[in-house]
Amino acid sequence: MPPRLNLASAFRALSLRTTTPASQQPLLSQKIAAAVPKLATVPVARRFYSNNLTPENNNNNNEDQAPSSELAPPRSEEEEVVSLSQQQHKEDNLYALNRLELVAYGLKPFDAEEEGHKYGLPSLPLPSELHKDHRYDDVMGQITRLLMKDGKLSKAQRDMAMILNHLRTSPPPKLNPARPLIPGAPAPNFLPLDPVTYLRVAIDSVAPLVKIRGFRGLAGGGRNLEVPAPLAARQRRRTAFVWILDAVQKRKSKGSGRKMFPTRVAEEIIAVVEGRSGVWDKRAQVHKLGTATRANLMNNQIKNFL
């Protein structure tokens, strides 16, 4: 008995669906853009045999009716202009905040060369303070190394930080008219506001201008001939701070943490500014001796050494 299934009719009943190549398929954004206008124009359809008197099923209503956000009417031209102006306003605020951030970093806010760089491009050749070995103040670096013992630079830096903190938190000094500070020094009320300047003014005020050199045998009878010699800026500061350290070693402890070395150094610096330190007497003695021995510079034998 022949089979009832005819192969030709079976293949005719099948529906063949061909796949579109991936290169010809529309993008997802194109699909959404094509679907949104259609959703906005499609009206909400009701089921057959339904009117305003018969309530609709909640489940069917949720399935048949699209969300309100998708069915929102298109915005008018005025609303589009307002939205564009608000977006532009946000961009302007963001640009202004970026300019203020550059000002906070100490940069020029409208410099075209610094665009795209958070900290800007340095100008070449680099100044000396941008070098890693010279990033601190010159006086601070010199004094810190004079505080150092046994090569412990980090400890000396901590001591210097404590000295500056003590100077910053101390009350304004009371100046002594008989022992004036270096010319150009700020008012005493402003010294605690800048402890680095406070320290610099104290050291430069008691720094000697000359030192006494002795030439053996030139005074006759094997005696030394004393001659004043000028000092450079670093030599003057070194001599002054060595005198301050000598006075610190003689200062007695007052207890309650006062025996700490940085605190005693800070107290001696305040005493120097107020004219109460014995360093002023050393400076006056050296200058007096230099004035008395300046006539020895006319010695013919001294001129050969100078």
GIVEN-V573116 format. One line per field, one symbol per residue. psi: psi as a letter, one per 30 degrees, with the letter a starting at -180 (. if undefined). Layout:
psi: ???
This chain:
psi: klkfkkeeeefefkkkkkkklfffklleeeeeeffeeeeffklkklllhkaffkklkeeeeeeeklleefgklklleeeeeeeeeeeeeeeeeeeeeeeeeeeegglkfhkffgkfkeglklkklkleffkffhflkeeeeeeefffkkggieeeeeeeeeeeeeeeefllkljljffillkkgkllfffeffifeeeeeeeefegklflljkkjkfffkgglkjkkkklkleeeeeeeeeeeeeeeeffklkglhfffkeeeeeeeeeeeeefgflfeeeeeeeeeeeeefgfffffkeeefff.
